[in-house]
Amino acid sequence: MTGWRRHEGLAVALPVEGIDTDQLIPARFMSRPRSAGYGGYLLHDMRRDAEGHPVPAFPLERPETAGASILVTRRNFGGGSSREAAVYALIDAGFRAVVAPSFGDIFAGNAVNNGLLPAQVSAEDAERLLAALAAGPLGAEVDIDAGAVTLGGLACPFALSEAQREKLVNGWDDIDVTRRHEEAIAAHRAALAAARPWLWPGATRDQGAR
Amino acid sequence: MTAPRTLFAKLWEAHVVTSAGDKDLLWVDRHFVHEGSHHAFAKLADRGLPVAEPGLTFGVADHYVPTRHRDRPIADPDIARMVRTLEENAATHGFSLFGLHDSRQGIVHVAGPEAGLTLPGCLVVCGDSHTSTHGAFGALGFGIGATEVAHVLATQTVWQKRPKAMRLTIDGPLAPGVGAKDMALAWIAKLGADGARGHAVEYAGSAVRGLSMAGRMTLCNLSIEGGARMGLVAPDATTFDWLAGRASAPRGADWDAAMAWWADLATDAGAAYDREVTLDAAEIAPVVTWGTSPEDAAPITATVPDPAKEADPARAEKIRAALDYMGLVPGRPLEGTPVDRIFIGSCTNARLEDLRAAASVLKGREARVPGTISPGSSAVKRQAEEEGLDAIFRAAGLDWVESGCSMCVGMNGDHVNPGERCASTTNRNFRGRQGPGARTHLMSPVMAAAAAVTGTLTDARPFLKERAA
């Protein structure tokens, strides 16, 4: 994963509350390998009708939104299932940032782990951004260092923890970071094994039906 | 004398290996993996890393497994490959597997606790958001994504920002026919699907203390539907009685040592929470959902909400869209809405107690609509059959199938057809959750059973009264 600080791209509005991860990628696509790309599954059942034809009125199906990389939406984006495939679908479809008043906790963690910025803005700012995008997509900029998204003359601050910011900017992989703490982990394990050895249940085997 | 601490604070602090910025590195005591964890194993293989603690890693086949014809090879090649990949990963890395044909197989959040793997004081993670279930034992249980699963496999630790502590107190007697599912949907309807975001919710109060372990697991399971990072209940005699003698629970002197620690985990008198919410148990009625989020929940005696009466335009729009998807008319009573099928299953409500409750309504009655009952685990299935519950369900005309996530998530081929309305004991009424175009109404096992009998959304209480008489 490569880090990034600043991104300019096309912002698109999705003025819907509570887009859960089942919407972001329906479960039936998740047995497929990532190598072919998950972008085509993004919001699949919202953008396509029962026969599989595109719904022309859906924002991401409008020709002028092609190539959009910044999604502006309403509260509780990415709630529900922990499926990281929801983030893969956004990234593979070209998105770098989602701007919303709130995110599912697990989704936000997954996003940062994959270089997707979950930019949390106030509910008022989200509505102002959505209003600015109501007529169609606009060029926008997200700046992680400045902690702001700018578009159509608006500049809205977003919240990001220091740990999230560092990971996005540096493109850090947690496994590499954690390996620097190998000694502390070993010490914790040793103390635990001495104090509560019963926490290791031993090899568990099928004892068959009663 | 140390400052008084909450249950959550004691558990969290016991697991901190080190800290960096606003994140803590936490030791993981139990890591459950399933067929859907293939992305994480692929990441591990890419780096050529072994599983750090195979003895604390447990595989369970549940998300994709067929619930019918288990004596035959799996028909769907994608599913067969995923189940085989989990078996191969278990063999390669040397961790225990509750595989498709293992007597301990079941849904991870039912089968894991049943085996005695989930213990008070443990930190339990799994690449599944309903890992919050395990908090019922006074454990830290939370779902993680695939990158984090790979990290836990490689290091047996996970980085987390410490959530805030919230106490949800539900005091008073529950009315007959009202249970843990209704308690959960009632608080989620009150606070919203993101109402407890960023919080660890400790459930407290006499109504919670009075719940069995099955009820506590249902309550904690649904924590994520209110946006909570996890849910917890302090361990007590109910917890210890349930655990004693289970296959992987400590025994003898180990049990005594564990009890000495567990008995001290409950929140100290005077410990402060970041947030307190209270509910009156007596005000909770049997709940059903009417929309496409678990927060869209109301008593069965209520009417379908009217978006025209909603002041907030965004909220009105959301209601309108939900009712359009659900095919419901504003202002009409929820009770009497025709359903096409029922489903009793999932990590939320498919434990033995849930099946007994459903059977108490269905005994000697016939279902007017088709339905499927998938027990929470293979052990629950055997026990239910010993008690003759399967015969009651079959006599009612319902399908009695094997254990798995099944129609809750629709990954294994069990699904609700487009446009069909399903009375379901599951956890998510999201659009398309049970299949493209499926309309899901969440409810308790007795309510789903009553819906089967009448073919409509129905208040189960009169059915239960008749039984009691």
Interface residues (C-beta under 8 A of the other chain):
Chain A: P15 V16 E17 G18 D20 D22 Q23 P26 A27 R28 M30 S31 R32 R34 D45 M46 A50 R74 R75 N76 G79 G80 S81 S82 R83 E84 A85 V87 S102 G104 D105 I106 G109 N110 N113 N114 S161 E162 A163 E166 D174 I175 V177 T178 R179 H181 A184 I185 H188 R189 L192 R196 P197 W198 L199 W200 P201 G202 A203 T204 R205 D206 Q207 G208 A209 R210
Chain B: V17 T18 A20 G21 D22 K23 L25 W27 D29 G36 H39 R47 L49 G55 L56 F58 Y64 D78 I79 R81 M82 S96 F98 D102 S103 R104 A115 G116 L117 L119 C122 G127 D128 S129 G143 I144 G145 A146 T147 E148 A150 H151 A154 T155 Q156 T157 W159 K161 P163 G192 A193 D194 R197 G198 I224 E225 G227 R229 A247 S248 P250 D254 W255 A257 A258 W261 S293 A314 R315 K318 A321 S378 R382 V409 G410 M411 P418 R428 F430 R431 G432 R433 P436 G437
